[in-house]
């Protein structure tokens, strides 16, 4: 499988960010896709709960964006983020926005490597695990990281941002 120039650039931006933030570890490549949590779990050999989902959210109709970093088994609760930000509106960013703004396609959206790091919230459940597995800019690249290091690198805040299990999954 060949890697496109766009994919090489996306991975290089993530790697550059990791290097500049004293991350000690490798970025791995897999022939298998990590597009879904289930795919990523199989590809990296980790439970779904330890797969990191990076979700870009649009605040106040595009006034700014935030990043929700979620355990693979959890769903983000936009209402909880809205309350944390005291915002009037929080919705999921369109996939094409993430790709045009940051160069990351769905399935490969990382927690880092953006032109400017969005305000970041980390699902509290991530801290139940020693290591979580994150996309590194494409649906074939990933890296392991501790939740504590992830919080440090993103300048993020740990918060209760998951949907309650009895709510509809979004």
N, C-alpha and C positions, 0 to 999 in steps of 0.2 A: 504494500500500500504506500503510495507516495503522498507526501504532505505538501499542500499548496503553499505558496508564498504568504498568503493571508494567515494561514494556520501557523506557519513558522513565526511570523511577526507576533501573533497573539501569544504564543508560548514564550517567545523571547521577552515580551513585556512583563509577563508574569514572573519569569525567571529573574529578570533584572530587578523587579520589585523585591522578590524574595532575597536576592543577594544583598540589596541595599538595606535590608532589615534584619541582617544577621541570621537568616534562616539556615539551619544546618540540615540538609537532606537533599534528596534527589527529586527531579520531576521525571515521572515514568511515562512511557508510551505503550499503548496496547493496540493491537489490531482490532480487538473487540471494541464496540462502542460503549461509552459510559453515559449515553443520552438520557436514560431513565435511572432512577434509584436502583431498580432491579438489575439493569444492565451493569451499573457501576459496582454493585455488590458482587456480582459474579466475576467481573473483570479484576477487581482488586482483592477478592477473597475476604471481604469483611462483611459483617452483618449490616443490613439496611439502615439500622439506627445510627451506624457510624459513618454513613455517607453524608457529606455536606451538600445541601442544596443552597445555592446563592440566588436570591430572588430580588430583582430590582423593582422598586415600588415608586410610583408617581405621586407626589404630594401636592395638594392644592392645585390640581389640574395642570401640573407641569412646572410649578414654581421652582421646585427642586425635587431631587430623587434621593431615596434611601435604599440601603441594602439590608435585607433580612437573611441571616445565615441560619439555616434550619437543619435539625437532625432529619435524616432521610425518611423517618416514619411519621414525622409531624407535618402539619399544614400551617402556614402562616395565617394569623388572624389580623387582617387589615384594620379592623376596628380597634384592636389593642394598640397597634402602631399609631393610629390616628389619635388615640387618647394620650399616648406617651408624648407625641409631638404637639399636642393641643392644636391639631390641624383641622381644617374644615372638610378635607377630602383626601383619601388615600386609596389608590387603585393599583392594579398590576400594570407595570410598564409593558408596552407592546414589544414583542421580540425584536421587531425591526428597529426599534429605538435603541435597544441595547447594542445591536449589531452596528448601527450607524454611528452611535456616540462613542462606543468603547471598542468595537471590533470583535465582540464576542457573540457567537451564535448560541441559541438555546442548546442545552446539553453540554456546553463547554464553559458556561459562565463561571468565572472564578470569584473568590472573595476579594482579590487584590489585582492591581495592574491597570487601574482606570486612569484616565487623564487627570482626574482629581478624585481621591477616595471619597465616595459618598458617606454620609453619616451611616453608621453600621450598627445594627442590633443583632446580638447573638442569642439564639434560642437557649434558654437555661439548660435544657436537656443535653446539650453538647458537652457540658462539663461533667457528665456522668461517665465519659469515656476518656481514656488516656490519649487516644489518637483518633482523629477524624480524617476522612479522605475527600479531598477537594479536586474539582476540575481545575485544570491549569491553562485554560484558554481555548481548548477544543474538546470535542467529544471523544478524543483518543488520548488525552494527556491528563495526568493527575499527580497529586502529591499528598503525602501524609503530613499532618500538623497537629500539635496539641491545641486544644481549645484556648488554653492560656496564651500561647504564642500567637494564635489567630487574633485574639482580642487585642494583644499588644500591637501587632502589625497593622491592624485596621483602625486602631483607636476606638474600637467598638465598645458597646455597653451590653452586658448580659441582662436579659429581660424576659419576662413571661410574655412571649409573642406567639405562642402556638394556639391553634384552635382547640377548644375542648372536644374530646372524642365524640361526644353525642351530637355535635353540630355537623352540618353538611360539609363534606370535603370540597375544598375549592383549589 
